[in-house]
Amino acid sequence: MIYRLLALNIDGTVLQSNGRLHKSTKEAIHYVQQKGIYVTLVTSRSFPSAKKVAKALKLDSFLVTHRGAYIASTDEKTISVKRIPEDITFELVRLLEGFSCQIRIVHEEYSLANKSKINNNLLSKTVFTSGDPVFYSQQFVDSISDAIADEPVAPPKMEVYFEDQEDLEDAEKAIASMFHEVDTLRMDNKSLEIVPQGVSKLNGLLYLGEQLGIDRKEMVVIGDSLDDIEMIEQVGLGVAMGNAPVEVKKAADWITRSNNQQGVGYMVKEHFRKQQPIEFLRKMNIIKN
């Protein structure tokens, strides 16, 4: 099979546990680019945060961000945006404010979070701020519902961190029964992501593929998160990182090394070294477009 697109998750895949890029990862991405492979990032991170990583990797491509809700190029040309409507965002916030949780509205230009005093507040603030560029405005307010009542917002994504798993489960059930305009994804036992209905990393990647004229069978996905499973299962070659949960590994066609053992670089060397450059394959009429 000839592969024309390589899609990478960021956290736990491209980045090591210390949040840094290894030299071998940069070299691997440059290597496949030289062969004419389109390289993109598919992430739950905000667009500014993903763009920061893309810049470090010297990527000049469209990025699938906000878990598929926001797709734009590194020069900020947007080709797809799906948003949670303003009124639904407000009602979701009102519902969630009844729980002991920290809520984050993740817009492509800024984030807005409540000053919750839950026990894992310091941890969630660390999660909120890690990887975000300095120019990405992060605001903390006493009441998000009060803030967006005055200035309504339609974000591509919301993140919620709970103190108790029971609260998460209750909120998840309430959202599913009351709000058909959104989908939820449990990231772990205490965190939840909310996106517009039908939005996913897979759908975002497939939309990008349509724009580029690349079929899903011509795609390689490398990931480590639960929300990568759909992509890993449905593309030409799905790869799980060695540090991925068991569920992700079971869905994969191939398992590479961990992010701290240069798993991306290892996989690229193993699978792309025998593939001829895309331009050569076109000249040989092996690829028609």
C-alpha positions as CSV (number, residue, x, y, z in Angstrom):
1,M,0.0,0.0,0.0
2,I,1.2,3.5,-0.8
3,Y,0.7,6.0,2.0
4,R,0.3,9.7,1.2
5,L,-0.6,11.3,4.6
6,L,0.8,10.9,8.1
7,A,-1.4,12.1,10.9
8,L,0.0,12.5,14.4
9,N,-1.5,13.1,17.8
10,I,0.5,15.6,19.9
11,D,0.5,14.7,23.6
12,G,1.9,11.3,24.3
13,T,2.9,10.8,20.6
14,V,4.9,13.6,19.1
15,L,5.9,15.0,22.5
16,Q,7.8,13.2,25.2
17,S,6.5,13.0,28.8
18,N,8.5,16.1,29.6
19,G,6.6,18.0,26.9
20,R,9.6,18.3,24.6
21,L,10.2,17.2,21.0
22,H,13.0,14.7,20.4
23,K,15.4,15.4,17.6
24,S,14.6,12.0,16.0
25,T,10.9,13.0,15.7
26,K,11.8,16.2,13.9
27,E,14.1,14.2,11.6
28,A,11.5,11.6,10.9
29,I,8.9,14.2,9.9
30,H,11.4,15.9,7.6
31,Y,12.2,12.5,6.1
32,V,8.6,11.7,5.1
33,Q,8.0,15.3,3.9
34,Q,11.0,14.8,1.6
35,K,9.2,11.8,0.1
36,G,6.1,14.0,-0.6
37,I,4.0,12.7,2.4
38,Y,1.5,15.2,3.7
39,V,2.1,15.5,7.5
40,T,-0.6,16.9,9.8
41,L,-1.4,17.0,13.5
42,V,-4.7,15.8,14.8
43,T,-5.3,16.9,18.4
44,S,-7.6,17.8,21.1
45,R,-5.5,20.9,21.7
46,S,-6.6,24.4,20.7
47,F,-5.4,25.7,17.3
48,P,-2.8,28.1,18.8
49,S,-1.3,25.4,20.9
50,A,-1.2,22.9,17.9
51,K,0.3,25.7,15.7
52,K,3.1,26.2,18.2
53,V,4.0,22.5,17.9
54,A,3.7,22.6,14.1
55,K,6.1,25.5,14.0
56,A,8.7,23.6,16.0
57,L,8.3,20.7,13.5
58,K,8.5,23.0,10.6
59,L,5.1,21.9,9.3
60,D,3.3,24.0,6.6
61,S,0.0,22.2,6.5
62,F,-3.6,22.1,7.7
63,L,-4.0,21.1,11.4
64,V,-7.0,19.2,12.8
65,T,-7.5,20.8,16.2
66,H,-10.1,21.1,19.0
67,R,-10.7,17.3,18.5
68,G,-11.8,17.9,14.9
69,A,-14.0,21.0,15.3
70,Y,-11.4,23.5,14.0
71,I,-9.3,22.9,10.9
72,A,-6.9,25.5,9.7
73,S,-3.5,25.9,8.1
74,T,-0.4,27.1,9.9
75,D,-0.8,30.5,8.2
76,E,-4.3,30.5,9.8
77,K,-6.5,29.8,6.7
78,T,-9.5,28.1,8.1
79,I,-11.3,25.5,6.0
80,S,-13.7,24.0,8.6
81,V,-15.2,25.2,11.9
82,K,-18.0,23.6,13.9
83,R,-19.2,25.4,17.1
84,I,-21.4,24.7,20.1
85,P,-24.1,27.4,19.7
86,E,-24.1,30.3,22.1
87,D,-27.4,29.4,23.8
88,I,-26.3,25.7,24.2
89,T,-23.0,26.8,25.6
90,F,-24.7,29.0,28.2
91,E,-27.1,26.2,29.2
92,L,-24.3,23.6,29.4
93,V,-22.3,26.0,31.7
94,R,-25.4,26.5,33.9
95,L,-25.8,22.8,34.2
96,L,-22.1,22.1,34.9
97,E,-21.9,24.9,37.5
98,G,-24.1,22.7,39.7
99,F,-21.3,20.2,40.0
100,S,-17.9,20.5,41.7
101,C,-15.9,20.9,38.6
102,Q,-13.6,23.2,36.7
103,I,-15.0,24.3,33.3
104,R,-13.0,25.6,30.4
105,I,-14.4,27.1,27.2
106,V,-11.8,26.5,24.5
107,H,-12.1,29.1,21.7
108,E,-9.6,29.3,18.9
109,E,-8.5,32.8,20.2
110,Y,-8.7,32.4,23.9
111,S,-9.9,30.2,26.8
112,L,-12.2,31.0,29.6
113,A,-12.3,29.0,32.9
114,N,-13.9,29.2,36.3
115,K,-11.9,29.7,39.5
116,S,-13.0,26.4,41.0
117,K,-11.6,25.4,44.3
118,I,-11.8,21.6,43.7
119,N,-9.0,19.5,45.3
120,N,-7.2,18.9,42.0
121,N,-7.4,22.5,41.0
122,L,-3.7,22.9,40.7
123,L,-3.5,19.9,38.5
124,S,-6.3,21.1,36.2
125,K,-4.7,24.5,35.9
126,T,-1.5,22.8,34.9
127,V,-3.4,20.9,32.2
128,F,-5.1,24.1,31.1
129,T,-1.9,26.0,30.6
130,S,0.6,23.4,29.4
131,G,1.5,23.9,25.7
132,D,-0.5,27.0,25.2
133,P,1.5,29.8,23.6
134,V,2.1,33.0,25.6
135,F,-0.2,35.0,23.3
136,Y,-3.1,32.7,23.8
137,S,-5.3,34.6,26.4
138,Q,-6.4,32.4,29.3
139,Q,-9.0,34.0,31.5
140,F,-10.2,32.8,34.9
141,V,-13.5,34.2,36.2
142,D,-15.7,33.5,39.3
143,S,-18.7,32.6,37.2
144,I,-18.5,31.6,33.5
145,S,-22.3,31.9,33.1
146,D,-22.2,35.5,34.2
147,A,-19.3,36.2,31.9
148,I,-20.9,34.7,28.8
149,A,-24.3,36.2,29.6
150,D,-22.7,39.6,28.8
151,E,-20.5,38.3,26.0
152,P,-21.9,35.1,24.4
153,V,-19.5,32.7,22.9
154,A,-19.8,29.7,20.5
155,P,-16.7,27.6,21.1
156,P,-15.4,24.6,19.1
157,K,-14.9,22.7,22.4
158,M,-15.4,22.7,26.1
159,E,-13.3,20.8,28.8
160,V,-14.6,19.9,32.2
161,Y,-12.5,18.5,35.2
162,F,-14.5,17.0,38.0
163,E,-13.5,16.3,41.6
164,D,-15.4,13.1,41.8
165,Q,-16.0,10.4,39.1
166,E,-19.7,10.1,40.3
167,D,-20.2,13.8,39.4
168,L,-18.7,13.2,36.0
169,E,-21.0,10.2,35.3
170,D,-24.1,12.2,36.4
171,A,-23.1,15.2,34.3
172,E,-22.4,12.9,31.3
173,K,-25.9,11.3,31.6
174,A,-27.6,14.7,32.0
175,I,-25.8,16.1,28.9
176,A,-26.7,13.1,26.8
177,S,-30.4,13.4,27.7
178,M,-30.7,17.2,27.5
179,F,-28.4,18.3,24.7
180,H,-28.6,16.5,21.4
181,E,-26.5,19.3,19.8
182,V,-23.3,18.1,21.4
183,D,-21.2,14.9,21.9
184,T,-19.2,14.1,25.0
185,L,-16.0,12.1,25.4
186,R,-14.6,10.9,28.6
187,M,-10.8,11.4,28.7
188,D,-10.4,9.7,32.0
189,N,-12.4,9.2,35.2
190,K,-12.4,12.9,36.0
191,S,-12.3,14.8,32.8
192,L,-14.8,15.3,30.0
193,E,-14.7,17.0,26.6
194,I,-17.7,18.5,24.9
195,V,-17.8,19.2,21.1
196,P,-20.5,19.9,18.5
197,Q,-22.6,16.8,17.6
198,G,-20.8,14.7,15.0
199,V,-17.4,16.1,15.6
200,S,-14.4,13.8,16.1
201,K,-10.8,13.5,15.2
202,L,-11.7,10.9,12.6
203,N,-14.3,13.1,10.9
204,G,-11.9,16.1,10.9
205,L,-9.2,14.0,9.4
206,L,-11.5,12.6,6.7
207,Y,-12.7,16.1,5.8
208,L,-9.1,17.2,5.4
209,G,-8.4,14.1,3.3
210,E,-11.3,15.0,1.0
211,Q,-9.9,18.5,0.5
212,L,-6.5,17.1,-0.4
213,G,-7.8,14.2,-2.5
214,I,-6.4,11.6,-0.2
215,D,-8.4,8.5,0.6
216,R,-8.5,7.1,4.2
217,K,-6.7,3.9,3.0
218,E,-3.7,6.1,2.0
219,M,-3.4,7.5,5.5
220,V,-1.2,6.5,8.5
221,V,-2.3,7.6,12.0
222,I,0.0,7.4,15.0
223,G,-1.7,8.0,18.4
224,D,-1.9,7.1,22.0
225,S,-5.2,8.4,23.3
226,L,-8.7,6.9,23.6
227,D,-10.0,9.5,21.1
228,D,-7.5,8.3,18.6
229,I,-9.1,4.8,18.4
230,E,-11.6,5.6,15.6
231,M,-8.8,7.0,13.4
232,I,-6.5,4.1,14.1
233,E,-9.2,1.6,13.2
234,Q,-10.4,3.2,10.0
235,V,-7.3,4.4,8.1
236,G,-4.9,2.4,6.0
237,L,-2.4,1.9,8.8
238,G,-3.2,2.6,12.4
239,V,-0.3,2.8,14.8
240,A,-0.4,2.9,18.6
241,M,2.4,4.3,20.7
242,G,4.0,2.0,23.2
243,N,2.7,4.2,26.0
244,A,-0.9,4.0,24.8
245,P,-3.7,2.3,26.9
246,V,-4.5,-1.3,26.1
247,E,-7.7,-0.3,24.3
248,V,-5.7,1.8,21.8
249,K,-3.2,-1.0,21.2
250,K,-5.9,-3.5,20.5
251,A,-7.3,-1.2,17.8
252,A,-4.0,-0.8,16.1
253,D,-2.4,-2.6,13.1
254,W,1.0,-2.0,14.5
255,I,2.5,-0.9,17.9
256,T,5.6,1.3,18.0
257,R,7.9,2.3,20.8
258,S,6.8,4.7,23.5
259,N,7.0,8.5,23.2
260,N,10.1,8.5,25.5
261,Q,11.7,5.9,23.3
262,Q,11.3,7.9,20.0
263,G,8.3,5.8,18.9
264,V,7.4,8.1,16.0
265,G,10.9,8.1,14.6
266,Y,11.1,4.3,14.9
267,M,7.8,3.8,13.1
268,V,8.7,6.1,10.2
269,K,12.0,4.3,9.6
270,E,10.3,0.9,9.6
271,H,7.4,1.7,7.3
272,F,8.4,4.6,5.0
273,R,12.0,3.8,4.1
274,K,10.9,1.4,1.3
275,Q,8.2,3.7,-0.2
276,Q,9.3,5.7,-3.2
277,P,8.8,9.5,-3.3
278,I,5.2,10.4,-4.3
279,E,6.4,12.5,-7.3
280,F,8.3,9.5,-8.6
281,L,5.2,7.3,-8.2
282,R,3.2,9.9,-10.2
283,K,5.7,9.9,-13.0
284,M,5.5,6.1,-13.1
285,N,1.7,6.4,-13.3
286,I,1.4,4.4,-10.1
287,I,-0.4,7.3,-8.5
288,K,-2.9,9.1,-10.8
289,N,-3.5,12.3,-8.9
